[in-house]
């Protein structure tokens, strides 16, 4: 059994191009992804959000191991 995990890849700043785990998603609310305050400042235009399928509890060692099932670029309005 696998669970969805969210990822952020910032396009700018000190953590540019790092793949950062946003944590395991709540399967009862699959259309929502809670983002901690630690990551809010890293969200910006050109960044990427991704979802992979990982073992229960999330990706081991904070590195994605499962297939990407969703991917999207962030853009400003």
N, C-alpha and C positions, 0 to 999 in steps of 0.2 A: 504494500500500500504506500502511496506517495501523497504528499501534501503540497499545496502551492506556496511558494515563497517569493516575496517581492524583492526587487533589486533596483538600486539607483546607480547610474553612471553619470557623474557630473561632467559638464562640458567646460567648466571654468573653475578657477580658484586653486587652492593648495591641494585639493584631492581630485583634480581633473583626471578623467579616464580611469579612476579606480572603480572597481565593481564592489558596491557596498550593500550588504544585506539589510533590508528593511524588516526582516522577520517573516515568520510563517503567517500566512493569511488565515483568517477565520472562515472556515468553510461554510458556516451558516450565513455569512454575509460576503459572498464572493465578489460583489461589485464595490467593495470598500477596502481601502488599504490605509491603515493608520500609520502616520509618519511621526516619529518622535522629534522632539525639539532639536535634538542633536543634528538631524538631517535637514531641517527646514531651510537653513541658510545655504545648503548645497544645491537646492533645487533652483534651476535657472534655465533660460532659453537655450536650446540645443542639447540639453541633457537627455538621458534616456531612462525610461522605466521599463523593467522587464519582469516577467514571471516565469519561474521554472518549477518543475515538479521534483520535490526532494523527499528524502526519508522523513518519517515522523520526527518532529522536533527541529527540523531544518537541516540545511546543508552542513555536512561535517567540516569542521575547521573554517567555517565561513566562506567556503569556496563552492560555487555552484557545480553540481555534478549531474543534474538531470536536464532533460530537454527544455528548451525555451518554448513556452506555449503562447506567450504574448510579448509584444515589443512595441514601444511607441516613443517618439521624440517629443520633448516638451517644447512648447512654443508660447510666446506671449500673446495677449489679446490687444 
